[in-house]
Amino acid sequence: MKICVINGSPKGKNSVTFQTVLYLRKHFPDSQWAVLHVGQRIRSYEKDLSGALETMKKADLLLFSYPVYTFLAPWQLHRFIELVKESGIDLSGRFATQISTSKHFYDVTAHRYIEQNSQDLGLKCIRGLSADMGDLTTQKGQKEALDFWNFVRYSVRENLYEIPCGAQQDRGGSNTKQPRKTGKKVIVVTNALPEDRALQARIQEFREQFPYETETVNIAQYPFAGGCLGCLKCAVDGTCVYRDNFSEFLRQRIQKADALVYAFTIRDHSMGASFKLYDDRQFCNGHRTVTMGMPVGYLINGDYGSEDNLRMLLEARAEVGHNYLAGAAWDTDGVGRLCQKLCYALENGYVPPQNFYGVGGMKIFRDLIYVMRGMMRADHAFYKKQGFYRDMPHRQAGTILGMTLVGEMLANPKLKAKMGTKMQEGMLAPYRKVLAEK
């Protein structure tokens, strides 16, 4: 595979994000890697873009690499994309993906910006890697980077890519029925009514194509005693004030699955009232993400492509739960693609890092539960066991002290002049150590 790396960082090869690219290049030498340092050389590209265009034309995959600056990619990368579009280049049929590093503050908007512009250029987009700045220095972050690139290679091989909103879903992937397999189980959670024939047909289509065991659970038929009252009893002792056995039903019938697929007809720009009842009664599960690592997907009847808020809701729902969102199939032929992605995630344990929705959402819950831990005892015990409190600011005294010392040096003109490039070299030292390892 021929890869063209479009490095949007103004720091060029000294970019923290670019170190992940170098890490991947080291571990996947069978591919051909060409690099355009567009962030560092944007002025020269404004004068002559021809060389960059030729490199891009030769690639099978464009890999955008950049830090997130104020909600989006840096200005330099914006300008490069403008120049590429103005050139009229035809990149149809090629793939595109991206790697960003940040502290996850609105990385979602940056990634969508790259995806939308890539789709404008006719590129087939594979969902990118949204990494924390320090991820590559950890074993977990290194594994996530390698897992991501293996998924990219699989997606290119199988022609799997994200469908633009409003577009038909009958492109990419395969609807061929796969041989039956054992060892995994998927629960299809639905609120289908008797008149939801299109949705029921979509569920049946999924069950016929998906190679592993499936079971359908219709929550519209569950005898709920009532909706969530917000009494917080579940946060205190882990039990619900209602005695309709929903908690046991949830854990025994649904949460023991290896993957979950939610199936619904869009009603009033939502999943429907019965699904909201189900979600609200899972209130404790919104705090305690007990299905972490489980892949999820959606079978949808309705014009999902035009439902911006619903799409954001489903992505955030998966991100906060730290679930891999395998995608949504709605009204056309997207079921095959969903089956392929679910199978890949199940068989390879694919769980990409959380983005802004997941990291930000869980930190809000974490801070709330920590403050209210005297009352929300069951939640507090879960968060403590999972290690969610480890990165709280008051637990990072060493980092706070180090940043204070760096700040004092930067505020002193003489010390800053003596430091020169040493600060940048110090920032890259941990990454270079990773790259030097065999």
Secondary structure, DSSP 8 states (H G I E B T S, - for coil): -EEEEEE--TTGGG-HHHHHHHHHHHH-TTSEEEEE-TTTSHHHHHH--HHHHHHHHH-SEEEEEEE-BTTBS-HHHHHHHHHHHHHT---TT-EEEEEEEESSSSHHHHHHHHHHHHHHTT-EE---EEEETTGGGSHHHHHHHHHHHHHHHHHHHHT-----TTS-S-SSS---------S-EEEEEE---TT-HHHHHHHHHHHHH--SEEEEEEGGGS----------HHHHHS--SS-S-HHHHIIIIITTSSEEEEEEE-BTTBB-HHHHHHHHHTHHHHHS-TTTT--EEEEEES-GGG-HHHHHHHHHHHHHTT--EEEEEESSS-HHHHHHHHHHHHHHT------HHHHHHHHHHHHHHHHTTTT-HHHHHHHHHHTTTTT-GGG-HHHHHHHHHHHHHHHSHHHHHHHTTHHHHHHHHHHHHHHH--
